Amino acid sequence: MTVLEWIVHLAAAVACLAAPLPAAWAIAVRCGSRPGAAHLLLAMGCGWMLFAALAVVGCDLTGELSVPRILMIEGVLAFGGVRLLLRDRQRAALACASVRAAIVGVSAWSAPERLMLAALACAGAAALAGMVCTPTGDYDSWMYQLPQVAESIQKGTLEARQEQWLDKQTYERGILYYPGDWSAMFWLTTAPLGRDTLTLLPNLIAWLVLGLATRGLALRSGADRVAALTAAAVVMLMPLCGWNLHSAHVDLALGATLAAMLYFTGEGVAAGGWAERWFALALGGLLVGTKMSGIGMLAAPVLCAAWLWRGRRRAIGSREPLIAVLALGSLAVLGASWYVRNWLFTGNPLGFVAMHVVGIELPGVIDRAYIDQTNLLHAFDPLRAWHWWLLVASLAAFCAPVIACAVGAAPRMVEALRRSRDARALVAVALLLAWLYVAGPWSAKHAHDDDLSWWMGQQLRYTFGLWAVIAALAATAWSGPRAPRLAAVLVAVAAAAFPFCGYGWFITAPVALGCALLCAAVAIRTRMRMRIAWTSAALVGVVLLAAVPLADAWRWRQLDARGGGVSGFLARRLGPDEPVGFWGSHQSWLLYGRDLRRPVQYMEFDDCTDAPMLAWLMRVRGCRWVALGPKWRDFPPERYQLVEDHPDLFTREHGDPAVWGMCVYRLNDP
């Protein structure tokens, strides 16, 4: 890619990412009468997620998903946001003044608060460096999540699926037809640039939303400012967050959406502005449209609203019908549209999950008996010490900061619940979310596994919303004169370990250390003029944009090294548009090429019994190159031998069957 092409693609990417900001800010400034800076930032983050997803999914529903069309739709969205801001300049000015006062007021914070804020800034910078400079090595991301993004870019629709899964009547088919709002976000950060350098940036937005929502829930429950900031910090600095920031899993986004929806539900019930009520309803569409388990999680904010609304009487305002219409529109586009697609494709809105609803049977290959084999409710044996060891070790490894905070708050929890109605509502929500996790699918193991294993630990990614609620409850009780010091120590320890909790620690750890030294050198308590602050931020932004090509080159080398050199080999030997086939691999992401243009075709080799049949199938599909293995550790060696024994038909160009990794073969000319 030439310098001019880089500039054009980078400009398109920046335009796509920035276009939802005016509309998000226009809605955020209408929150309440005088919202605080954290409230505004949370509303802006949620607004960006909602409007970005609405733009991409709406563009897809028009029948053509392309960069020019999304730029046109987002241009209209940005114009509407600017018009809204110009119509109410006074409110926008007050909101800007609130944010400016919050930034300047940091110098007046206590030392523990400034330390926690600096720790979060270092962790965020480290996470950004890690996700931009190093590729993910996550199993599921390489297997189907990132390939689905590449297929959507190539075929111009979010419904695109890799052929590996189209005819598989197994649970994988159910996985691959889940609602895809977060896949739409990954499309937005990938398609304009033409490569995956910025793909995971939405995870960073979700991470910030999760922290801000946790802080808001804590404040609503009666926590003081230091305790609320501690709650946000321990959730954001969990090792579980570090791992999921660097993967294409949607669970971090799901937990952030749920936490934000709980917060705005409380604000809406407490006679907040119409914007809070719109957020509370519209986020429901993003919740159920990100993953099917969001349907069950939707009961949490409903329960919270019902609990808080008891005994309240409030007249319906003039804007309530408009809010309902806007929220229902968001719910239809972001949530219902995916279930309609599932129904049209499978005859079941839930895809391949069999259900019996009021006498109506929805067909599917995933039934209750199958789910029961995979969850903790049925797989966990309380009489086995090994199961307890796995559970305790997994919780300690992935969620230690929140657990430490909750244990420290336990002695004062009863007193906190007595004085806070919101805290009692959060207890009911926590119990519901814990039950959904324990009784939900894949919380313990795969159905074909004989017993629990360490795999159970990474499945804790289903619990982000639960940990946000637990941290908020702990903050409500964990307040007092000694709390600031204890909080600072806890957050400092968690922040020191955070860069090592994800992929690319050799990048994130030095960045975190550098940011920590910078924070100490700048002396946070010094009052900076806003003009200097904004100028510095602009310069940092320009430097970061200029560093994107360098980060992309580094990222490509890392991806090639992790994939055993197959990506670099294909880049050297094949043109960017030449197709390549594969079979028996969970690493198909390595085959798409640097700019994601290469067609990647799944080869139906399962029923092929000899090499001539394999060659015939490849010629029919118009493919001269094929990558074999490895899907599992017990990849059948006879498949390699079948090809190796026919040098007249196939020539091995890359890899070694005796070594773990892909082997690439070229089909000889007839």
C-alpha positions as CSV (number, residue, x, y, z in Angstrom):
1,M,0.0,0.0,0.0
2,T,1.5,3.3,-1.1
3,V,1.7,6.4,1.2
4,L,-1.3,8.0,-0.7
5,E,-3.4,4.9,-0.3
6,W,-2.5,4.8,3.4
7,I,-3.6,8.5,3.8
8,V,-6.9,7.8,1.9
9,H,-7.8,4.7,3.9
10,L,-6.8,6.2,7.2
11,A,-8.9,9.3,6.5
12,A,-11.9,7.0,5.7
13,A,-11.3,5.1,8.9
14,V,-11.1,8.3,11.0
15,A,-14.3,9.6,9.3
16,C,-16.2,6.4,10.0
17,L,-15.1,6.4,13.7
18,A,-15.7,10.1,14.3
19,A,-19.1,10.5,12.4
20,P,-21.3,9.1,15.3
21,L,-19.7,11.5,17.8
22,P,-21.8,14.7,17.1
23,A,-25.0,12.7,17.5
24,A,-23.8,11.0,20.6
25,W,-22.7,14.3,22.2
26,A,-26.0,15.9,21.2
27,I,-28.0,13.2,23.1
28,A,-25.5,13.2,26.0
29,V,-25.8,16.9,26.7
30,R,-29.6,16.5,27.1
31,C,-29.1,14.2,30.1
32,G,-30.7,15.8,33.2
33,S,-30.4,19.4,34.2
34,R,-26.7,19.6,34.9
35,P,-25.1,16.2,34.4
36,G,-21.6,15.5,35.7
37,A,-18.6,14.9,33.5
38,A,-18.5,11.1,34.1
39,H,-22.3,10.9,33.3
40,L,-21.7,12.8,30.1
41,L,-18.8,10.6,29.1
42,L,-20.8,7.5,29.8
43,A,-23.7,8.8,27.7
44,M,-21.3,9.7,24.9
45,G,-19.7,6.3,24.9
46,C,-23.1,4.5,24.9
47,G,-24.3,7.0,22.2
48,W,-21.3,6.2,20.0
49,M,-21.9,2.4,20.3
50,L,-25.6,2.8,19.5
51,F,-25.2,5.2,16.6
52,A,-22.3,3.3,15.1
53,A,-24.1,0.0,15.3
54,L,-27.3,1.6,13.9
55,A,-25.4,3.0,11.0
56,V,-23.8,-0.3,10.0
57,V,-26.8,-2.6,10.6
58,G,-29.1,-0.1,8.9
59,C,-26.7,0.1,5.9
60,D,-26.7,-3.7,5.8
61,L,-30.5,-3.8,5.8
62,T,-30.5,-1.6,2.7
63,G,-28.9,-4.5,0.7
64,E,-25.4,-3.2,0.3
65,L,-22.7,-2.9,3.0
66,S,-19.8,-0.9,1.6
67,V,-17.5,1.9,2.8
68,P,-18.9,4.6,0.4
69,R,-22.5,3.9,1.5
70,I,-21.6,3.8,5.2
71,L,-19.8,7.1,4.8
72,M,-22.9,8.6,3.2
73,I,-25.2,7.3,6.0
74,E,-22.8,8.5,8.7
75,G,-22.5,11.8,7.0
76,V,-26.2,12.3,7.4
77,L,-25.9,11.2,11.0
78,A,-23.1,13.6,11.7
79,F,-25.1,16.5,10.1
80,G,-28.1,15.7,12.2
81,G,-25.9,15.7,15.4
82,V,-24.4,19.0,14.5
83,R,-27.8,20.5,13.9
84,L,-29.1,19.3,17.3
85,L,-26.1,20.9,19.0
86,L,-26.6,24.2,17.2
87,R,-30.2,24.2,18.2
88,D,-29.3,24.1,21.9
89,R,-26.0,25.9,22.2
90,Q,-26.5,26.8,25.8
91,R,-27.0,23.2,27.0
92,A,-23.9,22.1,24.9
93,A,-21.9,25.0,26.4
94,L,-22.9,24.0,29.9
95,A,-21.9,20.4,29.2
96,C,-18.5,21.4,27.9
97,A,-18.0,23.6,30.9
98,S,-18.8,20.6,33.2
99,V,-16.2,18.5,31.5
100,R,-13.7,21.3,31.6
101,A,-14.3,21.8,35.3
102,A,-13.8,18.1,35.9
103,I,-10.5,18.0,34.1
104,V,-9.2,21.1,35.9
105,G,-10.6,19.8,39.2
106,V,-8.5,16.6,39.1
107,S,-5.6,18.6,40.7
108,A,-7.8,19.0,43.8
109,W,-8.5,15.3,44.2
110,S,-6.9,13.3,47.0
111,A,-3.7,11.5,46.3
112,P,-5.3,8.0,46.3
113,E,-7.9,9.2,43.7
114,R,-5.1,10.7,41.4
115,L,-3.2,7.4,41.8
116,M,-6.2,5.4,40.7
117,L,-6.9,7.7,37.8
118,A,-3.2,7.5,36.6
119,A,-3.3,3.7,36.9
120,L,-6.4,3.5,34.7
121,A,-4.8,5.9,32.2
122,C,-1.7,3.7,32.1
123,A,-3.8,0.5,31.7
124,G,-5.8,2.1,28.9
125,A,-2.7,3.2,27.0
126,A,-1.2,-0.2,27.4
127,A,-4.4,-1.9,26.2
128,L,-4.5,0.4,23.1
129,A,-0.9,-0.3,22.3
130,G,-1.4,-4.0,22.7
131,M,-4.5,-4.3,20.4
132,V,-3.0,-2.1,17.7
133,C,0.5,-3.4,17.6
134,T,0.0,-7.1,18.2
135,P,-2.5,-9.5,16.7
136,T,-4.8,-11.6,18.9
137,G,-4.0,-15.2,19.3
138,D,-7.4,-16.1,20.7
139,Y,-8.7,-19.5,19.5
140,D,-12.3,-18.5,18.7
141,S,-11.2,-15.2,17.1
142,W,-9.0,-17.0,14.6
143,M,-11.6,-19.8,14.1
144,Y,-14.8,-17.9,13.2
145,Q,-15.2,-14.4,14.7
146,L,-12.5,-12.5,12.6
147,P,-13.1,-14.7,9.5
148,Q,-16.7,-13.6,9.7
149,V,-15.6,-10.0,9.6
150,A,-13.4,-10.6,6.6
151,E,-16.3,-12.5,4.8
152,S,-18.6,-9.6,5.5
153,I,-16.2,-7.1,3.9
154,Q,-15.7,-9.3,0.8
155,K,-19.3,-10.1,0.3
156,G,-20.9,-6.8,1.3
157,T,-23.3,-8.2,4.0
158,L,-23.2,-9.0,7.7
159,E,-25.0,-12.3,6.9
160,A,-21.8,-13.6,5.2
161,R,-20.5,-16.8,6.8
162,Q,-17.5,-18.9,6.0
163,E,-18.5,-22.0,4.1
164,Q,-16.8,-24.2,6.8
165,W,-20.0,-23.9,8.9
166,L,-22.8,-23.5,6.4
167,D,-23.9,-27.2,6.3
168,K,-22.8,-28.3,9.8
169,Q,-25.8,-29.5,11.8
170,T,-23.9,-29.1,15.1
171,Y,-23.7,-26.5,17.9
172,E,-21.1,-24.5,15.9
173,R,-23.9,-23.6,13.4
174,G,-25.8,-22.2,16.3
175,I,-22.8,-20.1,17.4
176,L,-22.3,-18.7,13.9
177,Y,-25.8,-17.5,13.5
178,Y,-25.9,-15.5,16.8
179,P,-27.0,-11.8,16.6
180,G,-24.1,-9.7,15.3
181,D,-24.2,-6.0,16.5
182,W,-20.6,-6.2,17.8
183,S,-19.5,-7.9,14.5
184,A,-21.0,-4.8,12.9
185,M,-18.7,-2.6,15.1
186,F,-15.7,-4.7,14.0
187,W,-16.7,-4.2,10.4
188,L,-16.7,-0.4,11.0
189,T,-13.2,-0.4,12.3
190,T,-11.8,-2.8,9.7
191,A,-13.4,-2.1,6.3
192,P,-12.4,1.5,5.8
193,L,-8.7,0.8,6.6
194,G,-8.8,-2.4,4.6
195,R,-6.8,-4.4,7.3
196,D,-7.3,-5.5,10.9
197,T,-5.0,-2.9,12.7
198,L,-7.9,-1.1,14.3
199,T,-10.4,-3.9,14.4
200,L,-10.6,-4.3,18.2
201,L,-10.9,-0.6,19.1
202,P,-14.7,-1.0,20.0
203,N,-13.5,-3.3,22.8
204,L,-11.7,-0.3,24.3
205,I,-14.9,1.8,24.2
206,A,-16.8,-1.1,25.9
207,W,-14.1,-1.2,28.5
208,L,-14.5,2.5,29.3
209,V,-18.3,2.2,29.3
210,L,-18.0,-0.8,31.8
211,G,-15.9,1.2,34.2
212,L,-18.0,4.4,34.0
213,A,-21.3,2.4,34.4
214,T,-19.8,0.6,37.4
215,R,-18.9,3.9,39.0
216,G,-22.4,5.3,38.3
217,L,-24.0,2.3,39.9
218,A,-21.9,2.6,43.0
219,L,-22.7,6.3,43.4
220,R,-26.4,5.6,42.9
221,S,-26.2,3.0,45.6
222,G,-24.7,5.4,48.1
223,A,-21.0,5.0,47.7
224,D,-18.7,8.0,48.2
225,R,-16.5,9.2,45.3
226,V,-13.4,7.4,46.3
227,A,-15.2,4.1,46.8
228,A,-17.1,4.5,43.4
229,L,-13.8,5.1,41.6
230,T,-12.3,2.1,43.3
231,A,-15.2,-0.1,42.1
232,A,-14.7,1.1,38.5
233,A,-10.9,0.5,38.7
234,V,-11.1,-3.0,40.1
235,V,-13.6,-4.1,37.4
236,M,-11.5,-2.5,34.6
237,L,-8.3,-3.9,35.9
238,M,-9.5,-7.5,36.3
239,P,-7.3,-10.0,34.4
240,L,-10.6,-11.1,32.7
241,C,-10.8,-7.7,31.1
242,G,-7.2,-7.8,30.0
243,W,-7.7,-11.1,28.1
244,N,-11.0,-10.1,26.5
245,L,-9.8,-6.7,25.3
246,H,-7.5,-8.6,22.9
247,S,-10.0,-11.0,21.5
248,A,-13.0,-10.7,19.2
249,H,-15.3,-12.2,21.8
250,V,-18.5,-10.1,22.4
251,D,-18.8,-10.7,26.1
252,L,-17.0,-7.6,27.3
253,A,-19.4,-5.5,25.1
254,L,-22.3,-7.5,26.4
255,G,-21.4,-6.8,30.1
256,A,-20.7,-3.1,29.4
257,T,-24.1,-2.7,27.7
258,L,-25.8,-4.4,30.6
259,A,-24.1,-2.3,33.2
260,A,-24.9,0.9,31.3
261,M,-28.5,-0.1,30.9
262,L,-28.8,-0.8,34.6
263,Y,-27.4,2.6,35.4
264,F,-29.6,4.5,33.0
265,T,-32.6,2.6,34.2
266,G,-32.0,3.9,37.7
267,E,-31.4,7.4,36.4
268,G,-34.6,7.2,34.3
269,V,-36.7,6.0,37.2
270,A,-35.2,8.8,39.4
271,A,-36.8,11.4,37.1
272,G,-33.8,11.9,34.9
273,G,-33.9,13.6,31.5
274,W,-35.5,12.1,28.5
275,A,-32.1,11.1,27.2
276,E,-31.5,8.7,30.1
277,R,-34.8,7.0,29.5
278,W,-34.0,6.7,25.8
279,F,-30.6,5.2,26.6
280,A,-32.2,2.7,29.0
281,L,-34.5,1.5,26.3
282,A,-32.3,1.7,23.3
283,L,-29.4,-0.2,25.0
284,G,-31.8,-3.1,25.3
285,G,-31.7,-3.5,21.5
286,L,-27.9,-3.5,21.6
287,L,-28.0,-6.0,24.5
288,V,-30.2,-8.6,22.7
289,G,-28.5,-7.9,19.4
290,T,-25.0,-8.5,20.6
291,K,-25.6,-12.1,21.8
292,M,-28.6,-14.3,22.4
293,S,-27.9,-14.5,26.1
294,G,-28.8,-10.8,26.2
295,I,-32.4,-11.9,26.1
296,G,-32.1,-13.5,29.5
297,M,-30.0,-10.6,30.8
298,L,-32.7,-8.2,29.7
299,A,-34.6,-9.4,32.8
300,A,-32.0,-7.7,35.0
301,P,-32.8,-4.0,34.1
302,V,-36.6,-4.9,34.0
303,L,-36.3,-6.2,37.6
304,C,-34.3,-3.2,38.6
305,A,-36.9,-0.8,37.2
306,A,-39.7,-2.6,38.8
307,W,-38.0,-2.6,42.2
308,L,-37.1,1.1,42.1
309,W,-40.5,2.2,40.7
310,R,-42.5,0.8,43.6
311,G,-44.5,3.5,45.3
312,R,-43.5,6.1,42.8
313,R,-46.0,8.2,40.9
314,R,-45.0,10.2,37.9
315,A,-47.0,11.8,35.2
316,I,-46.2,10.8,31.6
317,G,-44.3,13.7,30.0
318,S,-44.9,15.1,26.6
319,R,-41.8,13.5,25.3
320,E,-42.6,10.0,26.5
321,P,-44.3,8.9,23.2
322,L,-41.4,10.2,21.1
323,I,-38.9,8.4,23.4
324,A,-40.9,5.1,23.1
325,V,-40.9,5.4,19.3
326,L,-37.2,6.1,19.0
327,A,-36.4,3.3,21.5
328,L,-38.6,0.8,19.6
329,G,-36.9,1.8,16.4
330,S,-33.5,1.1,17.9
331,L,-34.7,-2.2,19.3
332,A,-36.1,-3.2,16.0
333,V,-32.9,-2.5,14.0
334,L,-30.3,-3.5,16.6
335,G,-32.1,-6.4,18.1
336,A,-35.2,-7.7,16.3
337,S,-33.6,-7.6,12.8
338,W,-31.1,-10.4,13.7
339,Y,-33.9,-12.7,15.1
340,V,-35.9,-12.1,11.9
341,R,-32.9,-13.2,9.9
342,N,-32.5,-16.3,12.0
343,W,-36.2,-17.1,11.5
344,L,-36.0,-16.6,7.8
345,F,-32.9,-18.8,7.6
346,T,-33.7,-21.6,10.1
347,G,-37.4,-21.3,10.8
348,N,-36.5,-20.3,14.4
349,P,-35.8,-16.8,15.7
350,L,-33.3,-18.3,18.1
351,G,-31.3,-19.9,15.2
352,F,-30.6,-23.5,16.3
353,V,-31.8,-23.4,19.9
354,A,-34.8,-25.7,20.3
355,M,-37.6,-24.1,22.4
356,H,-41.2,-24.9,23.4
357,V,-43.1,-21.7,23.9
358,V,-46.9,-21.8,24.8
359,G,-47.4,-24.9,22.7
360,I,-45.3,-23.7,19.8
361,E,-42.2,-25.8,19.1
362,L,-39.2,-24.0,17.6
363,P,-36.9,-26.5,15.8
364,G,-33.2,-26.7,16.6
365,V,-30.2,-28.9,17.3
366,I,-29.4,-27.3,20.7
367,D,-32.0,-28.5,23.3
368,R,-32.2,-28.2,27.1
369,A,-30.5,-31.6,27.6
370,Y,-27.5,-30.4,25.5
371,I,-27.2,-27.2,27.5
372,D,-27.4,-29.0,30.8
373,Q,-24.3,-31.0,29.8
374,T,-22.3,-27.7,29.5
375,N,-23.3,-25.6,32.5
376,L,-22.1,-25.5,36.1
377,L,-25.6,-26.2,37.5
378,H,-25.4,-29.8,36.3
379,A,-21.6,-30.4,35.7
380,F,-20.3,-29.1,39.0
381,D,-20.1,-31.7,41.7
382,P,-20.0,-30.1,45.2
383,L,-18.6,-33.3,46.7
384,R,-15.5,-33.3,44.5
385,A,-12.5,-31.4,45.8
386,W,-11.1,-31.1,42.2
387,H,-14.2,-29.1,41.1
388,W,-13.9,-26.7,44.0
389,W,-10.2,-26.2,43.3
390,L,-10.9,-25.4,39.7
391,L,-13.7,-22.9,40.6
392,V,-11.6,-21.1,43.3
393,A,-8.5,-21.0,41.2
394,S,-10.4,-19.7,38.2
395,L,-12.0,-17.0,40.2
396,A,-8.7,-16.0,41.8
397,A,-6.9,-16.0,38.5
398,F,-9.4,-13.9,36.5
399,C,-11.4,-11.8,39.0
400,A,-9.1,-11.4,42.0
401,P,-9.4,-7.5,42.3
402,V,-13.2,-7.5,42.5
403,I,-13.2,-10.5,44.9
404,A,-10.7,-8.8,47.2
405,C,-12.9,-5.6,47.2
406,A,-16.0,-7.6,47.9
407,V,-14.4,-9.6,50.7
408,G,-13.2,-6.4,52.4
409,A,-16.7,-5.0,52.2
410,A,-18.6,-8.0,53.5
411,P,-18.7,-7.0,57.2
412,R,-20.5,-3.8,56.4
413,M,-22.7,-5.0,53.6
414,V,-25.9,-5.5,55.8
415,E,-25.7,-1.9,57.1
416,A,-25.3,-0.6,53.5
417,L,-28.3,-2.6,52.3
418,R,-30.4,-1.1,55.1
419,R,-29.8,2.5,54.1
420,S,-29.9,2.1,50.3
421,R,-32.8,1.1,48.2
422,D,-30.7,1.0,45.0
423,A,-28.3,-1.4,46.7
424,R,-31.1,-3.8,47.5
425,A,-32.2,-3.7,43.9
426,L,-28.6,-4.5,42.8
427,V,-28.6,-7.5,45.2
428,A,-31.6,-8.9,43.4
429,V,-30.0,-8.2,40.0
430,A,-26.7,-9.9,41.1
431,L,-28.6,-13.0,42.2
432,L,-30.4,-13.1,38.8
433,L,-27.2,-12.7,36.8
434,A,-25.4,-15.3,38.9
435,W,-28.2,-17.8,38.2
436,L,-28.2,-17.0,34.5
437,Y,-24.4,-17.8,34.4
438,V,-24.6,-21.0,36.4
439,A,-27.6,-22.4,34.5
440,G,-26.6,-21.0,31.1
441,P,-24.8,-22.8,28.3
442,W,-21.0,-23.4,28.3
443,S,-20.4,-22.0,31.8
444,A,-18.5,-25.2,32.7
445,K,-17.4,-27.3,29.7
446,H,-18.1,-28.6,26.2
447,A,-20.8,-31.2,26.0
448,H,-18.3,-33.8,24.7
449,D,-15.9,-33.2,27.6
450,D,-15.8,-35.8,30.3
451,D,-15.0,-33.5,33.2
452,L,-14.4,-29.9,34.1
453,S,-11.0,-28.4,33.1
454,W,-9.1,-25.1,33.2
455,W,-11.2,-24.1,30.2
456,M,-13.9,-23.2,32.7
457,G,-11.8,-20.2,33.8
458,Q,-12.0,-18.3,30.5
459,Q,-15.7,-18.9,30.4
460,L,-16.0,-16.4,33.2
461,R,-16.2,-13.9,30.4
462,Y,-19.9,-14.4,30.6
463,T,-20.0,-12.6,33.9
464,F,-18.8,-9.0,33.2
465,G,-22.2,-7.5,34.1
466,L,-22.3,-9.5,37.4
467,W,-18.8,-8.3,38.5
468,A,-19.9,-4.7,37.8
469,V,-22.9,-5.1,40.1
470,I,-20.8,-6.8,42.8
471,A,-18.1,-4.1,42.7
472,A,-20.8,-1.4,43.0
473,L,-22.3,-3.1,46.0
474,A,-18.9,-3.5,47.6
475,A,-18.2,0.2,47.1
476,T,-21.5,1.0,48.8
477,A,-20.2,-0.8,51.9
478,W,-16.5,-0.2,51.6
479,S,-16.2,3.4,52.6
480,G,-14.5,5.1,55.5
481,P,-11.4,7.0,56.6
482,R,-9.1,4.1,55.8
483,A,-10.7,3.2,52.5
484,P,-8.8,5.6,50.3
485,R,-5.4,4.2,51.2
486,L,-6.5,0.6,51.0
487,A,-8.2,1.3,47.6
488,A,-5.1,2.9,46.2
489,V,-2.9,-0.1,47.2
490,L,-5.4,-2.6,45.7
491,V,-5.7,-0.6,42.4
492,A,-1.9,-0.1,42.2
493,V,-1.3,-3.9,42.5
494,A,-4.0,-4.7,40.0
495,A,-2.7,-2.0,37.5
496,A,0.9,-3.4,37.8
497,A,-0.3,-6.9,36.8
498,F,-2.8,-5.7,34.1
499,P,-0.4,-5.3,31.1
500,F,0.6,-9.0,31.6
501,C,-3.0,-10.3,31.4
502,G,-3.4,-10.1,27.7
503,Y,-1.7,-10.7,24.4
504,G,1.4,-8.7,23.5
505,W,2.6,-8.1,27.0
506,F,6.0,-7.2,25.6
507,I,4.4,-4.2,24.1
508,T,1.8,-3.3,26.8
509,A,4.2,-3.6,29.8
510,P,6.7,-1.0,28.5
511,V,3.9,1.3,27.4
512,A,2.3,1.1,30.9
513,L,5.6,1.8,32.6
514,G,6.3,4.8,30.3
515,C,2.8,6.2,31.0
516,A,3.3,5.8,34.7
517,L,6.6,7.7,34.6
518,L,5.0,10.4,32.4
519,C,2.2,10.8,34.9
520,A,4.8,11.2,37.7
521,A,6.8,13.7,35.7
522,V,3.9,15.8,34.7
523,A,2.8,16.0,38.4
524,I,-1.0,15.5,38.1
525,R,-1.7,18.0,40.8
526,T,-0.4,20.9,38.7
527,R,-3.1,22.9,37.1
528,M,-2.9,23.0,33.3
529,R,-4.6,25.5,31.1
530,M,-7.3,23.9,29.0
531,R,-5.7,25.3,25.8
532,I,-2.4,23.6,26.6
533,A,-4.3,20.4,27.5
534,W,-6.3,20.3,24.2
535,T,-3.2,21.2,22.2
536,S,-1.2,18.4,23.8
537,A,-4.1,16.0,23.1
538,A,-4.2,17.0,19.5
539,L,-0.5,16.5,19.1
540,V,-0.7,13.0,20.7
541,G,-3.6,12.2,18.3
542,V,-1.5,13.2,15.3
543,V,1.4,11.1,16.5
544,L,-0.8,8.1,17.0
545,L,-2.3,8.4,13.6
546,A,1.2,8.7,12.0
547,A,2.3,5.6,13.9
548,V,-0.6,3.4,12.6
549,P,1.4,2.2,9.5
550,L,4.4,1.3,11.7
551,A,2.1,-0.5,14.1
552,D,0.5,-2.4,11.1
553,A,3.9,-3.5,9.9
554,W,4.9,-4.7,13.3
555,R,1.5,-6.4,13.7
556,W,1.9,-8.3,10.4
557,R,5.3,-9.7,11.4
558,Q,3.8,-10.9,14.7
559,L,0.9,-12.5,13.0
560,D,3.2,-14.3,10.6
561,A,5.4,-15.5,13.4
562,R,2.5,-16.8,15.5
563,G,1.0,-18.6,12.5
564,G,4.2,-20.5,11.6
565,G,5.0,-18.2,8.7
566,V,1.9,-19.2,6.6
567,S,0.7,-15.6,6.2
568,G,4.0,-14.4,4.9
569,F,4.4,-17.3,2.6
570,L,1.0,-16.7,1.0
571,A,1.8,-13.0,0.6
572,R,5.0,-13.8,-1.2
573,R,3.6,-16.6,-3.5
574,L,0.0,-15.6,-4.2
575,G,-1.6,-12.5,-5.5
576,P,-3.9,-10.6,-3.1
577,D,-7.0,-11.8,-5.1
578,E,-6.0,-15.4,-5.6
579,P,-8.1,-17.9,-3.7
580,V,-6.8,-20.4,-1.2
581,G,-8.7,-23.4,0.2
582,F,-8.4,-25.0,3.6
583,W,-9.6,-28.0,5.5
584,G,-9.4,-29.1,9.1
585,S,-8.1,-25.9,10.6
586,H,-9.2,-23.4,13.3
587,Q,-6.7,-20.9,12.0
588,S,-8.4,-19.8,8.7
589,W,-7.9,-16.1,9.7
590,L,-4.2,-16.5,8.8
591,L,-5.2,-17.1,5.1
592,Y,-7.0,-13.8,4.3
593,G,-3.9,-11.8,3.6
594,R,-2.8,-8.4,4.9
595,D,-5.5,-6.4,3.2
596,L,-8.3,-9.1,3.6
597,R,-9.0,-9.3,-0.1
598,R,-8.0,-13.0,-0.7
599,P,-11.0,-15.3,-1.1
600,V,-10.7,-18.2,1.5
601,Q,-12.7,-21.3,0.6
602,Y,-13.5,-24.2,2.8
603,M,-13.0,-27.5,1.0
604,E,-15.4,-30.4,1.7
605,F,-12.7,-33.0,2.2
606,D,-14.6,-34.9,4.9
607,D,-16.0,-37.6,2.5
608,C,-13.0,-37.6,0.0
609,T,-11.3,-41.0,0.1
610,D,-8.4,-40.5,-2.3
611,A,-6.1,-37.8,-3.6
612,P,-7.7,-37.6,-7.2
613,M,-11.0,-36.8,-5.6
614,L,-9.4,-34.0,-3.6
615,A,-7.8,-32.7,-6.8
616,W,-11.0,-32.9,-8.7
617,L,-12.9,-30.9,-6.0
618,M,-10.2,-28.2,-5.9
619,R,-10.4,-27.8,-9.7
620,V,-14.2,-27.6,-9.6
621,R,-13.9,-24.8,-7.0
622,G,-11.2,-23.0,-9.1
623,C,-8.6,-23.2,-6.3
624,R,-4.9,-24.2,-6.9
625,W,-3.8,-23.8,-3.3
626,V,-5.0,-25.6,-0.1
627,A,-3.9,-25.4,3.5
628,L,-4.4,-28.5,5.7
629,G,-4.6,-28.7,9.5
630,P,-4.4,-28.4,12.3
631,K,-7.9,-28.2,13.8
632,W,-7.3,-30.4,16.8
633,R,-4.3,-31.9,18.4
634,D,-5.4,-35.3,17.1
635,F,-5.6,-34.1,13.5
636,P,-5.7,-37.3,11.4
637,P,-2.2,-37.9,10.0
638,E,-3.7,-40.0,7.2
639,R,-5.0,-36.8,5.6
640,Y,-1.5,-35.5,5.3
641,Q,-0.3,-38.9,4.0
642,L,-3.1,-39.0,1.4
643,V,-1.7,-35.8,-0.2
644,E,2.0,-36.6,0.5
645,D,1.7,-39.9,-1.3
646,H,0.7,-38.2,-4.6
647,P,3.4,-35.8,-5.6
648,D,2.1,-36.0,-9.1
649,L,-1.0,-34.1,-7.9
650,F,0.1,-32.1,-5.0
651,T,3.4,-30.3,-4.1
652,R,4.0,-29.2,-0.5
653,E,5.2,-25.6,-0.6
654,H,5.1,-24.7,3.1
655,G,5.1,-26.4,6.5
656,D,5.9,-29.8,7.8
657,P,3.3,-32.5,8.7
658,A,5.4,-33.5,11.7
659,V,5.3,-30.0,13.2
660,W,2.2,-28.3,14.6
661,G,0.9,-25.8,12.1
662,M,-0.6,-25.4,8.6
663,C,0.8,-27.2,5.6
664,V,0.2,-25.4,2.3
665,Y,0.0,-27.5,-0.9
666,R,-0.1,-26.5,-4.6
667,L,-2.3,-28.4,-7.0
668,N,-0.1,-29.4,-10.0
669,D,-1.2,-28.5,-13.4
670,P,-3.0,-31.4,-15.2
